[in-house]
């Protein structure tokens, strides 16, 4: 028999007369004649009586909550309901019978739902035909439920009102939860504001918050920055949706026709400009920031104020980011003159904290390097050509020092002074410097130019590293006898014809493998120092390193003979040179005699 809905269901009559006599319905019509594009609210209805579920479906037929339809998922036992939830279904509202397969099955199901993170915002309503089994006050006190109704008191009107109110609460809780997560993102991003790209994280979080302010979901949001004199040159800094792929590009490449005109109007007027779903805001700040959004629904006056407030905050963030980048750029520029490694050795985080008189005592290895015969090499060159040659040489050698933990203290015309802290590798740096010089010389020889020769002196000992000079002009440098000794040892490289000489203090810092390629060249009197200093030749970077290693004992025997001023020194040197004709250090022994 066909009946109208009004004949089937009296909205003001109780839906359920008692537990054993529910209202019987001969047929049930499909709800929702007008299909809404919005995702429906899902309701979980659990009752062991199928006819109760049928009555519930009829009572809620065609119900929409603020234009959004509902979808009912039914279960006839708590086990069936748990299975539905565990399949990943989420519910805005759960209407649960209390007495099902067990007297407290509904209560246990309510507790189960409340312990699921996916149901944190879901509303839970108990509905029972046996109120005495689970008294209302005790249930509300013991279980986290949102409402409790005896079936005999529920009319269709009350059912629809109940569902509408609970689903609105669920919707509002979802908004609050989403805003809570977005706010947490903002807070977390704020912590990273002064890290690289930190402000971009914060802007992404603010874009998420802006989306919550809009009356309907925005297709896309974007922040831009540019010059108001050239609106088309504004670049996207951060974006959501399909605009994300345009980040870093100019808006003139992205927008066409009316949208580009709307954007230009916003830039020129400094006010909201809109064309249908497309809107632009431009704010009077430096750097100049614009917000571009695609949102079909109208924006209220309150929404415009809220968006403006957010954008002002975003503008401040961009200003902070710009200042941060400027500061980092200045620090990097200063570090080209005052190495950050030396600053940190003083216990200062960056050069801004450096004060005149700041100093520290350290144990360092000191390297002096100087190009031999550079004056002769450049005397026939123009000043510009000489400058270019020196620049190319230092550009090649400096990374070799820094790659092994050394730091250039200062450049000295055609050479440099480098410092090596405890954790660095000065011997490896020596090899790297010669490798870099060999590569540079190979290019010079290929163009018919003479190769460059380099002398290196090494010493290890205590130094004072500090900021010297006037308050208006400081220099960070190391001073001590250790520095003077390293400089004087480097000068000996010309005398002995050795590219690398080091004191015994520097040798003690080397590894066993590195000490394999050293030979003693004598106890040398250094200018300005009392006594004699043991000096050694480091030849691991020499092309004939293995041959020198084989003849090391013979060479050091010559050194001992020269120190004794043996009468047959010349004969012994000649004999040595027959086996090692390209060892210039032995040749110099002929004229030194007892001066070693």
BALO-16944 format. One record per residue (C-alpha): x, y, z; residue in one letter; chain. Coordinates in pm, whole numbers, plus 50000, padded with zeros to 5 digits. Each point is the difference from the previous one (the first is absolute). Layout:
BEGIN
NODE  east north    up aa ch
NODE     X     Y     Z  A  A
...
This chain:
BEGIN
NODE  east north    up aa ch
NODE 50000 50000 50000  X  A
NODE 50138 50338 49901  X  A
NODE 49989 50283 50252  X  A
NODE 50133 50351 50021  X  A
NODE 50271 50080 50254  X  A
NODE 49757 50199 50212  X  A
NODE 49772 49692 50014  X  A
NODE 50289 49771 50084  X  A
NODE 50153 50212 50274  X  A
NODE 49847 50240 50252  X  A
NODE 50291 50229 50079  X  A
NODE 49860 50079 50346  X  A
NODE 49913 49644 50100  X  A
NODE 50249 49779 50191  X  A
NODE 50211 49804 49760  X  A
NODE 50016 49702 50237  X  A
NODE 49702 49917 50228  X  A
NODE 50209 49753 50199  X  A
NODE 50291 49764 49944  X  A
NODE 49779 49722 49866  X  A
NODE 49768 50207 49783  X  A
NODE 50183 50233 49764  X  A
NODE 49813 50189 49735  X  A
NODE 49975 49772 49696  X  A
NODE 50051 50145 49655  X  A
NODE 49883 49824 49691  X  A
NODE 50252 50172 49771  X  A
NODE 50287 50248 50016  X  A
NODE 50066 50268 49741  X  A
NODE 50356 50103 49904  X  A
NODE 50108 50320 50170  X  A
NODE 50155 50287 49819  X  A
NODE 49808 50072 49681  X  A
NODE 50220 50304 49936  X  A
NODE 50359 49875 49977  X  A
NODE 50247 50237 50168  X  A
NODE 50358 50023 49875  X  A
NODE 50123 50014 50361  X  A
NODE 50131 49689 50173  X  A
NODE 49718 49878 50227  X  A
NODE 50012 49965 50376  X  A
NODE 50032 49631 50088  X  A
NODE 49790 49866 50293  X  A
NODE 50059 49662 50163  X  A
NODE 49673 49847 50125  X  A
NODE 50041 49685 50213  X  A
NODE 49699 49802 50121  X  A
NODE 49927 49627 50021  X  A
NODE 49648 50057 49868  X  A
NODE 49997 50057 49620  X  A
NODE 49661 50171 50021  X  A
NODE 50140 50262 50237  X  A
NODE 50267 50073 49740  X  A
NODE 49729 50023 49732  X  A
NODE 49799 50249 50208  X  A
NODE 50315 50206 50054  X  A
NODE 50067 50012 49628  X  A
NODE 49643 50117 49940  X  A
NODE 50018 50268 50270  X  A
NODE 50318 50144 49849  X  A
NODE 49893 49969 49638  X  A
NODE 50088 50308 49792  X  A
NODE 50163 50167 50302  X  A
NODE 50276 50244 49913  X  A
NODE 50214 50183 50254  X  A
NODE 50072 50348 49871  X  A
NODE 49970 49869 49646  X  A
NODE 50210 49688 50050  X  A
NODE 49820 49664 49967  X  A
NODE 50048 49708 50236  X  A
NODE 50098 49640 49939  X  A
NODE 49895 49723 50240  X  A
NODE 50220 49696 50060  X  A
NODE 49808 49737 50197  X  A
NODE 50122 49715 50221  X  A
NODE 49792 49747 50196  X  A
NODE 50268 49918 50259  X  A
NODE 50294 50166 50173  X  A
NODE 50236 49753 49827  X  A
NODE 49865 50103 49659  X  A
NODE 50039 50367 50094  X  A
NODE 50362 49949 50111  X  A
NODE 50075 49828 49671  X  A
NODE 49858 50297 49808  X  A
NODE 50216 50244 50196  X  A
NODE 50309 49784 49962  X  A
NODE 49948 49997 49622  X  A
NODE 50088 50368 50011  X  A
NODE 49653 50150 49994  X  A
NODE 49975 50327 50194  X  A
NODE 49677 50126 50156  X  A
NODE 49875 50339 50106  X  A
NODE 49734 49845 50227  X  A
NODE 49949 49656 50152  X  A
NODE 49650 49908 50129  X  A
NODE 50040 49691 50215  X  A
NODE 49755 49761 50160  X  A
NODE 50105 49899 50352  X  A
NODE 49870 49644 50032  X  A
NODE 50098 49784 49704  X  A
NODE 50190 49669 50002  X  A
NODE 50090 50083 50361  X  A
NODE 49828 50229 50251  X  A
NODE 50285 50255 49983  X  A
NODE 50110 49945 49638  X  A
NODE 49907 50358 49903  X  A
NODE 50194 50149 50293  X  A
NODE 50307 49793 49910  X  A
NODE 49967 50114 49639  X  A
NODE 49980 50366 50111  X  A
NODE 50322 49960 50200  X  A
NODE 50166 49825 49703  X  A
NODE 49912 50287 49767  X  A
NODE 50124 50262 50243  X  A
NODE 50343 49833 50012  X  A
NODE 50045 50023 49623  X  A
NODE 50191 50309 49875  X  A
NODE 49787 49998 49682  X  A
NODE 49687 50047 50214  X  A
NODE 50136 50273 50225  X  A
NODE 49753 50256 49862  X  A
NODE 49712 49758 49940  X  A
NODE 49680 50049 50199  X  A
NODE 49867 49697 50191  X  A
NODE 49631 49971 50098  X  A
NODE 49851 49709 50194  X  A
NODE 49644 49891 49927  X  A
NODE 49838 49728 50208  X  A
NODE 49663 49842 50054  X  A
NODE 50106 49876 50347  X  A
NODE 50114 50310 50194  X  A
NODE 50017 49802 50323  X  A
NODE 50285 49787 49869  X  A
NODE 50221 50308 49951  X  A
NODE 49871 50295 50206  X  A
NODE 50052 50331 49822  X  A
NODE 50191 50183 50277  X  A
NODE 50239 49712 50063  X  A
NODE 50066 49953 49629  X  A
NODE 50070 50369 49940  X  A
NODE 50235 50004 50298  X  A
NODE 50189 49682 49908  X  A
NODE 50016 50023 49619  X  A
NODE 50107 50277 49763  X  A
NODE 49672 50026 49812  X  A
NODE 49821 50306 49870  X  A
NODE 49633 49915 50054  X  A
NODE 49772 49727 50137  X  A
NODE 49642 49935 49890  X  A
NODE 49739 49739 50094  X  A
NODE 49845 49875 49679  X  A
NODE 49650 50074 50130  X  A
NODE 50080 50372 50017  X  A
NODE 50135 50037 49648  X  A
NODE 49771 50149 49739  X  A
NODE 50105 50054 49641  X  A
NODE 50032 50373 50067  X  A
NODE 50222 49935 50298  X  A
NODE 50205 49749 49805  X  A
NODE 50059 50247 49717  X  A
NODE 50077 50281 50248  X  A
NODE 50237 49771 50191  X  A
NODE 50186 49898 49684  X  A
NODE 50018 50356 49870  X  A
NODE 50145 50133 50325  X  A
NODE 50251 49718 50042  X  A
NODE 50123 50022 49641  X  A
NODE 50043 50377 50031  X  A
NODE 50206 49940 50312  X  A
NODE 50203 49739 49812  X  A
NODE 50058 50242 49712  X  A
NODE 50108 50276 50237  X  A
NODE 50234 49764 50185  X  A
NODE 50162 49905 49669  X  A
NODE 50058 50368 49924  X  A
NODE 50146 50056 50347  X  A
NODE 50222 49694 49966  X  A
NODE 50119 50111 49657  X  A
NODE 50072 50348 50130  X  A
NODE 50180 49848 50300  X  A
NODE 50224 49799 49769  X  A
NODE 50062 50304 49780  X  A
NODE 50077 50212 50303  X  A
NODE 50242 49732 50118  X  A
NODE 50164 50014 49658  X  A
NODE 50036 50376 50036  X  A
NODE 50155 49961 50345  X  A
NODE 50237 49728 49882  X  A
NODE 50090 50200 49692  X  A
NODE 50067 50305 50216  X  A
NODE 50271 49801 50177  X  A
NODE 50174 49953 49666  X  A
NODE 49959 50360 49883  X  A
NODE 50371 50078 50027  X  A
NODE 50114 49679 49838  X  A
NODE 50053 49982 49623  X  A
NODE 49659 49989 49829  X  A
NODE 49834 50027 50341  X  A
NODE 49781 50292 49899  X  A
NODE 49874 49802 49703  X  A
NODE 49872 49733 50242  X  A
NODE 49823 50270 50197  X  A
NODE 49841 50153 49690  X  A
NODE 49872 49656 49897  X  A
NODE 49842 49968 50345  X  A
NODE 49841 50345 49969  X  A
NODE 49858 49904 49660  X  A
NODE 49835 49705 50172  X  A
NODE 49849 50230 50263  X  A
NODE 49881 50239 49731  X  A
NODE 49815 49716 49833  X  A
NODE 49802 49953 50324  X  A
NODE 49891 50363 49993  X  A
NODE 49835 49967 49663  X  A
NODE 49626 49926 49978  X  A
NODE 50061 49707 49764  X  A
NODE 50304 49792 49912  X  A
NODE 50245 50202 49792  X  A
NODE 50121 49845 49677  X  A
NODE 50335 50173 50044  X  A
NODE 50179 50260 50212  X  A
NODE 50331 50172 49935  X  A
NODE 50232 50263 50148  X  A
NODE 50197 50214 49757  X  A
NODE 50269 50263 50029  X  A
NODE 50106 50264 49753  X  A
NODE 50028 50361 49890  X  A
NODE 49680 50200 49965  X  A
NODE 50153 50182 49703  X  A
NODE 50000 49670 49810  X  A
NODE 49696 49795 50112  X  A
NODE 50062 49717 49753  X  A
NODE 50339 49936 50157  X  A
NODE 49858 49891 50338  X  A
NODE 50132 49653 50081  X  A
NODE 49817 49723 50185  X  A
NODE 50169 49933 50334  X  A
NODE 49768 49732 50136  X  A
NODE 49678 49846 49870  X  A
NODE 49744 49725 50042  X  A
NODE 49808 49789 49750  X  A
NODE 50079 50026 49630  X  A
NODE 50187 50327 50053  X  A
NODE 50274 49820 50194  X  A
NODE 50178 49905 49678  X  A
NODE 50039 50373 49922  X  A
NODE 50201 50081 50313  X  A
NODE 50306 50202 49900  X  A
NODE 49850 50116 49670  X  A
NODE 49850 50334 49898  X  A
NODE 49627 50058 50021  X  A
NODE 50006 50144 49647  X  A
NODE 50095 49655 49871  X  A
NODE 49723 49837 50200  X  A
NODE 49692 50224 49963  X  A
NODE 49829 50099 49681  X  A
NODE 49733 50250 49891  X  A
NODE 49757 50115 50266  X  A
NODE 50181 49835 50293  X  A
NODE 50324 50182 49917  X  A
NODE 49807 50328 49970  X  A
NODE 49838 49933 50338  X  A
NODE 50341 49940 50154  X  A
NODE 50138 50322 49850  X  A
NODE 49701 50194 50134  X  A
NODE 50067 49864 50350  X  A
NODE 50366 50099 49977  X  A
NODE 49925 50349 49876  X  A
NODE 49712 50072 50239  X  A
NODE 50134 49823 50308  X  A
NODE 49648 49865 50061  X  A
NODE 49808 49678 49952  X  A
NODE 49940 49926 49633  X  A
NODE 49769 49719 49892  X  A
NODE 49883 49834 49682  X  A
NODE 49759 49717 50073  X  A
NODE 50180 49732 50199  X  A
NODE 50336 50173 49959  X  A
NODE 50108 50259 50263  X  A
NODE 50316 50194 50080  X  A
NODE 50120 50196 50302  X  A
NODE 50314 50214 49999  X  A
NODE 50139 50143 50322  X  A
NODE 50193 50317 50057  X  A
NODE 50317 49853 50144  X  A
NODE 50360 49947 49907  X  A
NODE 50069 49766 49840  X  A
NODE 49668 50039 49815  X  A
NODE 49783 49691 50058  X  A
NODE 49690 49886 49811  X  A
NODE 49749 49727 50077  X  A
NODE 49823 49831 49711  X  A
NODE 49713 49758 50057  X  A
NODE 49742 49803 49807  X  A
NODE 49680 49962 50204  X  A
NODE 49650 49986 49854  X  A
NODE 49801 50108 50306  X  A
NODE 49975 50360 50116  X  A
NODE 50243 50120 50265  X  A
NODE 49841 50180 50293  X  A
NODE 50126 50330 50139  X  A
NODE 50127 49809 50303  X  A
NODE 50174 49755 49767  X  A
NODE 50171 50284 49816  X  A
NODE 50124 50147 50330  X  A
NODE 50123 49661 50115  X  A
NODE 50179 49938 49671  X  A
NODE 50156 50345 50016  X  A
NODE 50128 49931 50352  X  A
NODE 50150 49671 49890  X  A
NODE 50164 50162 49701  X  A
NODE 50152 50273 50211  X  A
NODE 50154 49730 50216  X  A
NODE 50122 49827 49689  X  A
NODE 50148 50326 49880  X  A
NODE 50190 50032 50329  X  A
NODE 50129 49649 49955  X  A
NODE 50119 50078 49649  X  A
NODE 50170 50311 50134  X  A
NODE 50170 49792 50267  X  A
NODE 50103 49750 49735  X  A
NODE 50138 50276 49781  X  A
NODE 50193 50144 50292  X  A
NODE 50126 49654 50090  X  A
NODE 50122 49941 49648  X  A
NODE 50164 50343 49996  X  A
NODE 50167 49926 50333  X  A
NODE 50120 49662 49880  X  A
NODE 50131 50160 49683  X  A
NODE 50190 50263 50199  X  A
NODE 50143 49735 50231  X  A
NODE 50114 49796 49702  X  A
NODE 50158 50312 49851  X  A
NODE 50179 50080 50327  X  A
NODE 50119 49640 50030  X  A
NODE 50193 50051 49677  X  A
NODE 50216 50244 50196  X  A
NODE 49967 49857 50350  X  A
NODE 49975 49619 49980  X  A
NODE 49719 49861 50214  X  A
NODE 50224 49710 50109  X  A
NODE 50239 50242 50170  X  A
NODE 49710 50189 50157  X  A
NODE 49860 49678 50145  X  A
NODE 50341 49903 50138  X  A
NODE 49965 50312 50213  X  A
NODE 49674 49865 50139  X  A
NODE 49789 50257 49811  X  A
NODE 49702 49879 49796  X  A
NODE 50050 50250 49718  X  A
NODE 50198 50310 49913  X  A
NODE 49739 50235 50153  X  A
NODE 50109 49890 50345  X  A
NODE 50368 50067 49936  X  A
NODE 50153 50269 50224  X  A
NODE 50338 50168 49994  X  A
NODE 50235 49817 50233  X  A
NODE 49815 49666 49980  X  A
NODE 50262 49726 49995  X  A
NODE 50062 49638 50085  X  A
NODE 50311 49782 50043  X  A
NODE 50005 49692 49780  X  A
NODE 50230 49726 49877  X  A
NODE 50001 50028 49620  X  A
NODE 50199 49890 49699  X  A
NODE 50113 50300 49794  X  A
NODE 50070 49986 49627  X  A
NODE 50180 50267 49799  X  A
NODE 49988 49964 49622  X  A
NODE 50180 50220 49748  X  A
NODE 50051 49991 49623  X  A
NODE 50368 49978 49909  X  A
NODE 50120 50240 49735  X  A
NODE 49661 50163 49965  X  A
NODE 50154 50346 49969  X  A
NODE 50211 49885 49706  X  A
NODE 49697 49830 49845  X  A
NODE 49783 50312 50002  X  A
NODE 50261 50270 49934  X  A
NODE 49925 49987 49627  X  A
NODE 49622 49983 50054  X  A
NODE 49752 50283 50025  X  A
NODE 49858 50070 50348  X  A
NODE 49663 49860 49888  X  A
NODE 50158 49679 49868  X  A
NODE 50204 49959 50319  X  A
NODE 49687 50049 50207  X  A
NODE 49812 49743 49794  X  A
NODE 50283 49747 50040  X  A
NODE 50012 50046 50376  X  A
NODE 49623 49980 50026  X  A
NODE 49991 49677 49800  X  A
NODE 50278 49849 50211  X  A
NODE 49844 50082 50337  X  A
NODE 49659 49893 49869  X  A
NODE 50147 49657 49923  X  A
NODE 50198 49955 50324  X  A
NODE 49753 50132 50260  X  A
NODE 49741 49720 49965  X  A
NODE 50279 49745 50049  X  A
NODE 50074 50152 50340  X  A
NODE 49637 50038 50106  X  A
NODE 49897 49650 49889  X  A
NODE 50225 49854 50268  X  A
NODE 49890 50222 50287  X  A
NODE 50245 50286 49951  X  A
NODE 49903 50364 49988  X  A
NODE 50180 50283 49822  X  A
NODE 50102 50254 50263  X  A
NODE 50125 50253 49745  X  A
NODE 50126 50031 49644  X  A
NODE 50356 50133 49974  X  A
NODE 50046 50131 49648  X  A
NODE 50109 49688 49810  X  A
NODE 49940 49767 50295  X  A
NODE 49788 49937 50306  X  A
NODE 50000 49902 50364  X  A
NODE 49766 49718 50105  X  A
NODE 49902 49862 50341  X  A
NODE 49905 49640 50078  X  A
NODE 49800 49923 50317  X  A
NODE 50041 49671 50185  X  A
NODE 49744 49805 49795  X  A
NODE 50141 50106 49659  X  A
NODE 50243 49817 49769  X  A
NODE 50296 50225 49911  X  A
NODE 50203 49724 49827  X  A
NODE 49706 49911 49777  X  A
NODE 49957 50371 49925  X  A
NODE 50364 50019 49886  X  A
NODE 49942 49718 49752  X  A
NODE 49675 50160 49880  X  A
NODE 50173 50337 49950  X  A
NODE 50268 49842 49783  X  A
NODE 49740 49805 49803  X  A
NODE 49812 50324 49930  X  A
NODE 50327 50172 49900  X  A
NODE 50089 49713 49766  X  A
NODE 49662 50034 49825  X  A
NODE 50050 50376 49966  X  A
NODE 50353 49951 49863  X  A
NODE 49878 49744 49748  X  A
NODE 49770 50265 49854  X  A
NODE 50284 50257 49999  X  A
NODE 50243 49762 49829  X  A
NODE 49740 49916 49736  X  A
NODE 49993 50369 49904  X  A
NODE 50380 50035 49998  X  A
NODE 50034 50162 50343  X  A
NODE 50246 49912 50273  X  A
NODE 49873 49796 50295  X  A
NODE 49964 50163 50341  X  A
NODE 50201 49877 50300  X  A
NODE 49872 50008 50355  X  A
NODE 50179 49983 50333  X  A
NODE 49820 49894 50319  X  A
NODE 50121 50029 50361  X  A
NODE 49822 49821 50286  X  A
NODE 50026 50036 50376  X  A
NODE 49775 49901 50290  X  A
NODE 49967 50169 50337  X  A
NODE 49813 50245 50223  X  A
NODE 49851 50312 49842  X  A
NODE 49779 50283 50114  X  A
NODE 49707 50051 49765  X  A
NODE 49830 50334 50045  X  A
NODE 49852 50320 49860  X  A
NODE 50269 50266 49961  X  A
NODE 49980 50360 49888  X  A
NODE 49774 50295 50066  X  A
NODE 49630 49985 50084  X  A
NODE 49928 50130 49649  X  A
NODE 50235 49755 49824  X  A
NODE 50067 49657 50142  X  A
NODE 50198 49707 49868  X  A
NODE 49961 49646 50125  X  A
NODE 50338 49829 49998  X  A
NODE 50236 49766 50184  X  A
NODE 50321 50125 50159  X  A
NODE 50278 49809 50181  X  A
NODE 50348 49864 49954  X  A
NODE 49834 49702 49830  X  A
NODE 49894 50227 49714  X  A
NODE 50350 50149 49969  X  A
NODE 50162 49655 49988  X  A
NODE 49762 49879 49728  X  A
NODE 50082 50309 49791  X  A
NODE 50377 49949 50037  X  A
NODE 49976 49629 49917  X  A
NODE 49814 50088 49680  X  A
NODE 50291 50226 49898  X  A
NODE 50238 49703 50034  X  A
NODE 49819 49822 49716  X  A
NODE 50189 50223 49755  X  A
NODE 50333 49907 50158  X  A
NODE 49943 49625 50004  X  A
NODE 49800 49985 49679  X  A
NODE 49725 49816 50187  X  A
NODE 49635 50088 49948  X  A
NODE 49890 49910 50355  X  A
NODE 50200 50037 50323  X  A
NODE 49871 49945 50352  X  A
NODE 50130 50014 50354  X  A
NODE 50013 49702 50233  X  A
NODE 49693 50143 50181  X  A
NODE 49804 49985 49674  X  A
NODE 50130 49649 49926  X  A
NODE 49875 49869 50335  X  A
NODE 49646 50086 49896  X  A
NODE 50014 49775 49692  X  A
NODE 49871 49645 49983  X  A
NODE 50236 49704 49974  X  A
NODE 49925 49968 49629  X  A
NODE 50063 50371 49941  X  A
NODE 50333 49987 50190  X  A
NODE 50113 49731 49759  X  A
NODE 50079 50267 49741  X  A
NODE 50222 50236 50200  X  A
NODE 50375 50044 50021  X  A
NODE 50214 50205 50231  X  A
NODE 50177 50295 49833  X  A
NODE 50188 50127 50305  X  A
NODE 50007 50197 50323  X  A
NODE 49946 50349 49864  X  A
NODE 50066 50338 50161  X  A
NODE 49691 50209 49928  X  A
NODE 50028 50376 49987  X  A
NODE 49901 50165 50326  X  A
NODE 50001 49675 50203  X  A
NODE 50261 49859 50233  X  A
NODE 50114 49644 49955  X  A
NODE 49933 49773 49706  X  A
NODE 49670 49862 49872  X  A
NODE 49961 49649 49852  X  A
NODE 49860 50038 49648  X  A
NODE 49858 49727 49781  X  A
NODE 49909 49965 49634  X  A
NODE 49646 49873 49929  X  A
NODE 50016 49842 49657  X  A
NODE 49681 49794 49973  X  A
NODE 49882 50235 49721  X  A
NODE 50334 49984 49812  X  A
NODE 49997 49814 49664  X  A
NODE 50300 49792 50116  X  A
NODE 49865 49929 50348  X  A
NODE 50069 49625 49984  X  A
NODE 50358 50051 49875  X  A
NODE 50065 50251 50278  X  A
NODE 49865 49747 50248  X  A
NODE 50251 49740 49872  X  A
NODE 50291 50246 50032  X  A
NODE 49886 50162 50327  X  A
NODE 50270 49841 50216  X  A
NODE 50272 50107 49754  X  A
NODE 49865 50355 49990  X  A
NODE 49985 50030 50378  X  A
NODE 50359 49866 50018  X  A
NODE 50099 50295 49779  X  A
NODE 49821 50236 50239  X  A
NODE 50198 49860 50292  X  A
NODE 50326 50033 49802  X  A
NODE 49921 50362 49914  X  A
NODE 49930 50073 50366  X  A
NODE 50345 49858 50088  X  A
NODE 50158 50191 49710  X  A
NODE 50155 49678 49867  X  A
NODE 50284 50059 49760  X  A
NODE 49867 49745 49753  X  A
NODE 49646 50150 49991  X  A
NODE 50028 50104 49635  X  A
NODE 50104 49650 49896  X  A
NODE 49713 49843 50195  X  A
NODE 49748 50245 49851  X  A
NODE 50122 49920 49646  X  A
NODE 49960 49630 50070  X  A
NODE 49646 50059 50131  X  A
NODE 49903 50207 49697  X  A
NODE 50098 49718 49769  X  A
NODE 49705 49803 50142  X  A
NODE 49773 50304 50057  X  A
NODE 50101 50259 49738  X  A
NODE 49676 50202 50039  X  A
NODE 50024 50055 50377  X  A
NODE 50074 50375 50034  X  A
NODE 50031 49979 50379  X  A
NODE 50318 49794 49967  X  A
NODE 50156 50255 49764  X  A
NODE 49950 50279 50254  X  A
NODE 50194 49800 50258  X  A
NODE 50321 50070 49814  X  A
NODE 50002 50364 50105  X  A
NODE 49858 49970 50352  X  A
NODE 50261 49800 50188  X  A
NODE 49999 50057 50371  X  A
NODE 49719 50250 49988  X  A
NODE 49748 49716 50039  X  A
